[in-house]
């Protein structure tokens, strides 16, 4: 071998040795502390609790901030958090909350009633993010500081779901926020990548598009549900590809992965050293009909399609991890009843309804719009094609990007005959689902049915402004039956949520009220 | 030469302005209401209107265009409607990663492609030539996305030689920025362990990205070398007893490099576009990934900025190639 070649080969070997490394097989450590690595595909573009929320944003907000109340468990229960107790006036207008006395922000400032007032006022005035939950019933001037540990809200009118939304209204430190205000922006620019919270974690790194790290607050005012220091912090790392997420979990580079496909989840679930969580979600999947469109305005055609559809296909598509809806309300929604006569595949009934429709012999083409690249929704389209062939109806499958789908569904003139929609209500209060069938939801992604029934609308309004739960429960039972009878959609299924994690991850607590990839870092620790 | 440069510069400015118009028009006629998407699924009409006003989307289109162009001329690409962050800040954050990846890929492609093309031509119709040709044909056909996944599964998951993705390990702090290129900055800062780590992360995405360019360079270089090696002046050089290495390396390669250079310029631009796929597979935090994220949420300002930026880079690459071309071949200077 000539010297030049020898040098080249030697150099290549040295470089290869230096560049390659052994696979990791355990959690990360920083300064001797165990760091939990959560892998997901959705970035956290912004942290400001007044401006935006989605699954990944809210996961981070919940780690950094506290709210007056918090959802926990299955079925989800609203539990005291910053508020140790609360009461409502008999007329349901005045709500008074007593705050805990030992809560403090990460900079040491106390969490007092003024901070609560400031936070609610900021969110309402910016009119973004979670503002929609309360802005129709609560004015900033009607939030009153009674004393440093007591805050009072006076609503414009009784609004029963009020408490159910409070877990999503996080409390910010007014001094920190206002110290960073620029040109009257209420600190919005600063709050994109900084926090002013009192939560169980504080922000350590915000590397946009890569990872986000939070460090555990050792002297967190509420303490932690485990002894000692079994965790130093959490890194939320972005890995977009499902296959790469699976690989990261197997290699031990990720401790929890949030975006596996159904098949990949099944593969890793059988592996040694990996645990899984499979739980029913609050999310409902339905095929929304445009009830003001040319074809689907015909109730008999809607019924015909609903009875022609093979509901068992949902379970086949999701490898057995789907539960059929027995009401427009999913299982963990308060006041949900089993509605009698929920359509299931019955070809004779489908033909019977079709015969009563304007198209007794079929011979029409219906458009099915779904999210481009969403394999499960594509398969549902294929099932539709196959099933509706039996009643002589053809289906045109139209894949669209989500923004284009939302745009199509925003007007009754352009909303397609059928649209595949997953909808997660923001709270467990029945109003959060019932309102989807109210004209105020028309044009929103869950309101692409454009269903109108003045009697139903009246009932929904009545139920949301009634205080007595027993009365409300009866109203919601009636509302569920009316919605099913109107068939504004194929009531589909509740997809189970699956999360895979290394077996040394302990304390994982699921709550169906969270969004699909939203998890609570607070109870998690590493038991190894 | 000066006139040539001036003509090309003016042409580039015109092209950039045309690109601005096209991206603006396409972004604004595309279906979808960015304000509604940014406001969230439950937002009221009033909340959507608040966001629309805040971002000037309530103004007539021509006025929006003038504001946009005015901003771009001052280096202001507006704010993301989803995050509120300034787009320029995002580009400064993400573009260096893409540039580093493309630079590494083009270097791989040139350093491997040119010698292989020459070798293939010199050893025409031998097994070396056949293997190289099969390699180059498959290189053009193999999708980058698939190749990236395969490399990832084999070299990262199976063998564990390279990381699955990202630019650095999770617990490693990036070097303090000088050029914003991790490999360069870590060398300049004397953090050689970080350099090695950055290189480990760079290998698989750069290989995936460079593969089509590598194949094209081999093909073009081989074809040009074959043609050049049959020229009279090469025969003359051989007759004069000049060493084969000198003939191939100096006389033939210089002429054969002209079309290869053009190919490299084009490929550089295509690579910038191709990073979208590779960055997604390897979670490489560059503008490609940024573009995907903003595109799926109809976030106009970043989409337009990324398009203009990549278009600008493509033009600059071709501009440089034109200059080199003109320098190597004086006949070109008068024709464009």
Interface residues (C-beta under 8 A of the other chain):
Chain A: X16 X18 X19 X20 X21 X22 X23 X28 X29 X30 X35 X37 X43 X45 X46 X51 X52 X53 X54 X127 X128 X129 X131 X132 X133 X135 X136 X188 X189 X192 X207 X208 X209 X210 X211 X235 X237 X238 X239 X240 X241 X243 X244 X247 X248 X250 X251 X253 X401 X402 X403 X404 X406 X407 X408 X410 X426 X444 X445 X446
Chain B: X31 X32 X33 X34 X36 X37 X38 X39 X40 X41 X42 X43 X44 X46 X47 X50 X51 X80 X82 X83 X84 X85 X90 X93 X94 X149 X152 X153 X156 X157 X159 X160 X161 X162 X163 X164 X165 X166 X167 X170 X171 X196 X199 X200 X203 X280 X281 X283 X285 X289 X290 X293 X296 X297 X298
